[in-house]
């Protein structure tokens, strides 16, 4: 048994850097051989609510996910801060799948402790490990609340969500490039991992920071693939251990 994970590829359209990173991941021999796959948030640059336009726009990606599930892999999808309120959309997605395949797609709104080959692994988007960003924590508590789920699913039209999301994404990138200190971010996330990891977990996998990391403490390991279109990395857990692996 083995687990392959990727996060933070930010697919916007077919053929972009995130799309290419996803397909490199899907075609990797280790991923093809994996029994478990985890897509740990911000797979898409914007996806919020039950809008079928997303399924059309990203149909090739979802065909890959379906093939994984139909072929017996367990696939975890952790919502991030760019892709959220997806339960209804994914129910729509799996209506035409076999019942067995649909049951193998697991949607996560929060971190989860899973067991692969007898090893306890904590997986999730990883944003909660930045405990110093109190503004972001308040923001996420607000936009992930049930009233906002209703708005995303039933009130806000797809076109408006697309416009607002793309505007916010551009602003976020501009701010991030001007304020980013990789080593400071890395140390902040390590501190959060140490404080928040349940004692049962031997491996912790998260993303969000866009900073690659492979950190060991107390006979545990924390792995972060950073921003895969730039880092060229994903996380692999197999019989040889847990490590960052190359997409190519």
C-alpha positions in Angstrom: 0.0 0.0 0.0 1.2 3.5 -0.7 -0.1 7.1 -0.7 0.7 9.9 -3.2 -0.4 13.5 -2.4 -0.3 16.9 -4.1 -1.6 20.3 -3.2 -1.5 23.9 -4.3 -1.3 23.5 -8.1 -4.0 26.2 -8.7 -5.4 25.0 -12.0 -7.1 27.9 -13.7 -7.5 26.6 -17.3 -6.5 23.7 -19.5 -2.9 23.8 -20.4 -1.7 26.2 -17.7 1.1 25.4 -15.2 -1.2 23.8 -12.7 -3.0 21.7 -15.3 0.4 20.4 -16.5 1.5 19.7 -12.9 -1.7 17.7 -12.3 -1.2 15.5 -15.4 2.5 15.0 -14.6 1.4 13.8 -11.2 -1.3 11.5 -12.7 1.2 10.0 -15.1 4.0 9.4 -12.6 4.6 5.7 -12.1 4.5 6.0 -8.3 1.1 7.6 -8.5 -0.2 5.0 -10.9 0.9 2.3 -8.4 -0.5 4.1 -5.3 -3.4 2.6 -3.5 -4.4 6.0 -1.9 -4.2 9.4 -3.5 -4.8 12.7 -1.7 -5.5 16.0 -3.4 -4.9 18.4 -0.5 -6.5 21.7 -1.4 -6.1 24.6 -3.8 -6.0 22.1 -6.7 -8.1 24.7 -8.5 -7.5 28.4 -8.4 -11.2 28.9 -7.8 -14.0 26.4 -7.2 -16.8 27.2 -4.7 -20.2 25.8 -4.5 -22.4 23.5 -6.7 -21.9 25.0 -10.1 -21.9 22.5 -13.0 -19.8 24.9 -15.0 -16.8 23.7 -13.0 -17.3 20.1 -14.1 -17.3 21.2 -17.7 -14.4 23.6 -17.4 -12.2 21.0 -15.6 -13.7 17.8 -17.2 -10.3 16.3 -18.0 -9.1 16.6 -14.4 -12.3 15.0 -13.1 -12.0 12.1 -15.7 -8.7 11.3 -14.1 -10.2 11.3 -10.6 -13.0 9.1 -11.8 -10.5 6.6 -13.4 -8.6 6.5 -10.1 -11.7 5.6 -8.2 -13.0 3.2 -10.8 -9.7 1.4 -10.7 -9.9 0.9 -6.9 -7.9 3.7 -5.5 -9.1 5.7 -2.5 -9.0 9.4 -3.3 -9.2 12.1 -0.6 -10.0 15.6 -1.6 -9.3 18.2 1.1 -10.9 21.6 0.5 -8.5 24.5 0.6 -8.9 28.2 0.6 -9.4 28.4 -3.1 -11.7 25.4 -3.4 -14.5 25.0 -0.9 -18.1 24.1 -0.3 -17.7 21.2 -2.7 -19.8 18.4 -1.2 -22.9 19.1 -3.4 -20.8 19.6 -6.5 -18.9 16.3 -6.0 -22.3 14.5 -5.4 -23.3 15.8 -8.8 -20.0 14.7 -10.2 -20.3 11.1 -9.0 -23.9 10.5 -10.0 -22.8 8.8 -13.2 -20.1 6.8 -11.5 -20.4 3.3 -10.2 -21.5 3.1 -6.5 -18.2 1.6 -5.6 -16.2 4.3 -7.3 -18.3 7.1 -5.8 -17.7 5.6 -2.3 -13.9 5.8 -2.9 -14.0 9.6 -3.3 -13.7 11.2 0.2 -14.3 14.9 0.6 -12.6 16.6 3.6 -13.5 19.9 5.2 -10.8 19.5 7.9 -7.7 17.5 8.5 -8.0 13.8 8.8 -6.0 11.0 10.4 -5.7 8.0 8.0 -3.9 4.7 8.2 -1.9 3.4 5.2 -0.1 0.1 5.7 -0.3 0.4 9.4 1.1 4.0 9.6 -1.0 6.8 11.0 -0.8 9.8 8.6 -2.4 13.3 9.2 -3.5 14.9 5.9 -5.1 18.2 5.1 -4.7 21.5 3.3 -2.3 22.6 6.1 -3.4 26.2 6.4 -4.2 25.8 10.1 -0.5 25.3 10.9 0.0 29.1 10.4 -1.3 30.0 13.8 0.3 33.5 13.6 -2.0 34.7 10.8 -5.0 35.5 13.0 -6.6 37.5 10.2 -6.6 34.6 7.9 -8.0 32.3 10.6 -11.0 34.7 11.1 -11.5 34.9 7.4 -11.6 31.2 6.9 -13.9 30.7 9.9 -16.3 33.2 8.2 -16.2 31.9 4.6 -16.4 28.2 5.5 -19.5 28.8 7.8 -22.8 27.2 6.8 -24.4 30.5 5.7 -21.6 31.1 3.2 -22.0 27.5 1.9 -25.7 28.3 1.1 -24.6 31.5 -0.7 -22.0 29.7 -2.7 -24.4 26.9 -3.7 -27.7 28.6 -4.2 -27.3 32.4 -4.3 -24.1 33.5 -6.0 -24.1 32.9 -9.8 -21.1 31.2 -11.3 -20.1 34.2 -13.3 -20.0 36.5 -10.3 -18.0 33.9 -8.3 -15.6 33.6 -11.2 -15.1 37.3 -11.5 -14.7 37.9 -7.7 -12.4 34.9 -7.3 -10.1 35.9 -10.1 -9.8 39.4 -8.8 -9.1 38.2 -5.2 -6.5 35.7 -6.6 -4.6 38.3 -8.5 -4.6 40.6 -5.4 -3.4 37.7 -3.2 -0.5 36.9 -5.5 0.6 40.5 -5.7 0.6 40.8 -1.9 2.3 37.4 -1.5 5.2 38.2 -3.8 5.9 41.5 -2.0 5.7 40.0 1.6 7.1 36.5 1.2 10.0 35.3 3.4 10.3 31.5 2.7 12.4 30.7 5.8 10.1 32.6 8.1 7.1 30.8 6.6 8.8 27.4 6.9 9.6 28.0 10.6 6.1 29.2 11.3 4.5 26.1 9.8 6.9 23.8 11.6 5.9 25.4 14.9 2.2 24.9 14.1 2.8 21.3 13.0 4.5 20.5 16.3 1.7 22.1 18.3 -1.3 20.7 16.5 -0.3 17.2 15.3 -2.2 14.4 17.2 0.1 12.1 19.1 -0.9 9.1 17.0 0.4 10.6 13.7 3.8 9.6 12.6 3.6 11.5 9.3 2.0 14.9 8.6 1.3 16.1 5.1 0.0 19.6 4.3 0.4 22.4 1.9 -0.9 26.0 1.7 2.5 27.7 2.4 3.9 27.2 -1.1 7.2 26.4 0.6 8.7 22.9 0.3 9.6 21.2 3.5 10.8 17.9 4.8 11.0 18.3 8.6 11.7 15.6 11.2 11.0 15.9 14.9 10.4 13.4 17.7 10.6 10.4 15.2 7.9 12.1 13.0 8.1 13.8 9.7 6.2 16.7 8.1 6.2 17.1 4.3 5.0 20.0 2.2 5.3 19.9 -1.6 5.4 23.7 -1.9 4.0 25.1 -5.2 4.5 22.1 -7.5 4.5 24.0 -10.8 7.7 25.6 -9.5 9.0 23.0 -7.1 8.3 19.9 -9.3 7.5 17.9 -6.2 4.7 15.8 -4.7 4.6 13.7 -1.5 5.0 9.9 -1.6 4.6 7.5 1.3 5.5 3.9 0.5 7.5 0.9 1.9 10.7 3.0 1.8 9.3 5.8 3.9 7.8 9.3 3.4 9.5 11.7 1.1 9.2 14.5 -1.5 9.3 12.9 -4.9 9.8 14.4 -8.4 6.9 14.9 -10.7 9.0 14.0 -13.7 
